[in-house]
Amino acid sequence: MIAHGEEMKFMVFKVVAALSMILSTISLQALDNIRYYSPDRIFSVLLPSDWKQTEKENRFAIESSNENVSVNGSAYQKEKSSLQNFANIRWDLIKNSLPFYKQIKTPYSFDLPGMKAVAAEYAGTWPGDKRLTYYFVVCAQSGDKYISLSFTMAPEEFSKNIQYYKTLSRSLQFEKEGSP
């Protein structure tokens, strides 16, 4: 039997745990986020409403209002493939095209509603730049369609807000049945 003081502590713990769960499920839209769409309207993701979509050769490119974070994405369609194959191609592309980025966290399963997904984290300094940047990349699959979504940011932004960017990534969704 739990003593009265212990029973009260347990009750407070349960209330705090319940409140934490409720607060963590507050809609991202309630936090002044809007849905940004890829130029071809194949996919979208919720991001802060004061961020701006930039024109980059018909690619999905968003920049934070303070220019501390950039988000890029692209969609692909590939029959008879797998998420692991798509992700491996993406990781190899980073390794070969952006060799200054080193993986700081090996690829891991990433919870994404309605899709299978994996993510990886990188750090590196662009040639000619003195500033270290972090690169968080999500690869997602729904059927024969795939999305690559990446966030690039400064180390202090990464350490302070990576959980927030992971939450934003979880709003990623396909918008139509058409081909990417």
C-alpha positions as CSV (number, residue, x, y, z in Angstrom):
1,M,0.0,0.0,0.0
2,I,1.3,3.5,-0.9
3,A,1.7,6.0,1.9
4,H,-0.4,9.2,1.7
5,G,2.6,11.4,0.8
6,E,3.8,8.9,-1.8
7,E,0.2,8.6,-3.2
8,M,0.1,12.4,-3.6
9,K,3.5,12.5,-5.4
10,F,2.4,9.7,-7.7
11,M,-0.9,11.6,-8.5
12,V,1.1,14.8,-9.3
13,F,3.4,12.8,-11.5
14,K,0.4,11.4,-13.4
15,V,-1.1,14.9,-13.9
16,V,2.3,16.3,-15.1
17,A,2.7,13.4,-17.5
18,A,-0.8,13.8,-18.9
19,L,-0.3,17.6,-19.3
20,S,3.0,17.0,-21.1
21,M,1.3,14.6,-23.5
22,I,-1.6,17.0,-24.2
23,L,0.8,20.0,-24.8
24,S,3.0,17.9,-27.1
25,T,0.0,17.1,-29.3
26,I,-1.0,20.7,-29.8
27,S,-1.4,21.3,-33.6
28,L,1.6,22.8,-35.3
29,Q,-0.9,25.1,-37.0
30,A,-1.9,26.6,-33.7
31,L,1.8,27.7,-33.4
32,D,1.4,30.1,-36.3
33,N,2.7,27.7,-38.9
34,I,1.4,27.3,-42.4
35,R,1.6,24.6,-45.0
36,Y,4.3,25.2,-47.7
37,Y,3.9,23.3,-51.0
38,S,6.5,22.0,-53.4
39,P,6.4,23.9,-56.7
40,D,4.7,20.9,-58.4
41,R,2.3,20.5,-55.3
42,I,3.4,16.9,-54.9
43,F,4.2,17.4,-51.2
44,S,3.9,19.9,-48.4
45,V,5.2,20.6,-44.9
46,L,4.2,22.9,-42.0
47,L,6.7,25.6,-41.3
48,P,6.5,29.0,-39.5
49,S,4.4,31.5,-41.4
50,D,7.1,34.2,-41.4
51,W,9.5,32.0,-43.4
52,K,9.8,32.7,-47.1
53,Q,9.7,30.4,-50.1
54,T,12.6,31.1,-52.4
55,E,12.8,30.5,-56.1
56,K,15.4,27.8,-56.8
57,E,15.0,26.2,-60.2
58,N,11.5,24.8,-59.5
59,R,12.7,23.2,-56.3
60,F,11.2,23.3,-52.8
61,A,13.4,25.9,-50.9
62,I,12.3,27.8,-47.7
63,E,14.4,30.1,-45.6
64,S,13.7,31.2,-42.0
65,S,13.0,34.9,-41.5
66,N,16.3,35.3,-39.6
67,E,18.1,33.3,-42.3
68,N,19.4,30.8,-39.7
69,V,17.7,27.8,-41.3
70,S,17.1,26.7,-44.8
71,V,14.8,23.8,-45.8
72,N,15.0,22.0,-49.1
73,G,13.0,19.1,-50.5
74,S,12.4,17.1,-53.6
75,A,10.1,14.2,-54.6
76,Y,10.8,11.2,-56.8
77,Q,8.9,8.2,-58.1
78,K,10.7,4.9,-58.5
79,E,9.1,1.5,-59.0
80,K,10.4,-1.6,-57.5
81,S,12.6,0.2,-55.0
82,S,12.7,0.5,-51.2
83,L,13.1,3.3,-48.6
84,Q,16.4,1.8,-47.7
85,N,17.6,1.9,-51.3
86,F,16.4,5.5,-51.7
87,A,18.0,6.6,-48.4
88,N,21.3,4.9,-49.3
89,I,21.3,6.8,-52.6
90,R,20.7,10.0,-50.7
91,W,23.4,9.3,-48.1
92,D,25.8,8.5,-50.9
93,L,25.0,11.7,-52.7
94,I,25.8,13.7,-49.6
95,K,29.0,11.7,-49.1
96,N,30.1,12.3,-52.7
97,S,28.7,15.8,-53.5
98,L,29.1,17.3,-50.1
99,P,32.2,15.5,-48.8
100,F,32.8,18.2,-46.1
101,Y,29.6,16.9,-44.3
102,K,30.4,14.1,-41.9
103,Q,27.6,11.9,-40.5
104,I,27.3,12.7,-36.8
105,K,24.3,10.4,-36.2
106,T,23.9,7.2,-38.2
107,P,20.6,6.8,-40.1
108,Y,17.7,6.0,-37.8
109,S,14.0,5.2,-38.2
110,F,11.9,8.3,-38.1
111,D,8.3,8.4,-37.1
112,L,6.3,10.0,-39.9
113,P,2.5,9.6,-40.1
114,G,1.3,7.6,-43.1
115,M,4.8,7.0,-44.5
116,K,8.0,5.0,-43.8
117,A,10.9,7.3,-43.1
118,V,14.6,7.4,-42.0
119,A,16.7,10.3,-41.0
120,A,20.4,11.2,-40.6
121,E,22.4,14.1,-39.1
122,Y,25.5,15.7,-40.5
123,A,27.9,18.5,-39.6
124,G,30.5,20.2,-41.8
125,T,31.9,23.5,-43.0
126,W,31.3,24.6,-46.6
127,P,34.4,25.3,-48.7
128,G,35.4,28.9,-48.3
129,D,33.2,29.3,-45.2
130,K,34.4,29.4,-41.6
131,R,31.1,28.5,-40.0
132,L,30.1,25.0,-39.2
133,T,26.6,24.0,-40.3
134,Y,24.4,21.1,-39.4
135,Y,22.3,19.2,-41.9
136,F,19.3,17.1,-40.8
137,V,17.9,14.9,-43.6
138,V,14.7,12.9,-43.8
139,C,14.0,10.4,-46.5
140,A,10.3,9.3,-46.7
141,Q,8.4,6.7,-48.7
142,S,4.7,6.2,-49.6
143,G,4.3,3.4,-52.1
144,D,6.5,4.1,-55.1
145,K,6.9,7.8,-54.2
146,Y,9.8,9.2,-52.2
147,I,10.6,12.6,-50.6
148,S,13.9,14.0,-49.4
149,L,13.6,16.9,-46.9
150,S,16.6,18.6,-45.4
151,F,17.2,21.4,-42.8
152,T,20.5,23.2,-42.8
153,M,21.4,25.4,-39.7
154,A,24.1,26.7,-37.5
155,P,25.3,24.5,-34.5
156,E,23.6,26.7,-31.9
157,E,20.3,26.5,-33.8
158,F,20.7,22.7,-34.1
159,S,21.4,22.1,-30.4
160,K,18.6,24.5,-29.3
161,N,15.8,23.5,-31.7
162,I,16.5,20.1,-33.4
163,Q,13.4,18.6,-31.7
164,Y,11.3,21.4,-33.1
165,Y,12.6,20.7,-36.6
166,K,11.9,17.0,-36.2
167,T,8.4,17.9,-35.2
168,L,8.0,20.1,-38.2
169,S,9.3,17.3,-40.4
170,R,6.6,15.0,-39.1
171,S,4.0,17.3,-40.9
172,L,5.5,16.2,-44.2
173,Q,2.8,14.8,-46.5
174,F,2.1,13.9,-50.1
175,E,-0.5,16.1,-51.7
176,K,-1.7,14.3,-54.8
177,E,-1.5,10.9,-56.5
178,G,0.2,12.3,-59.6
179,S,3.8,11.5,-60.5
180,P,6.6,13.5,-59.0
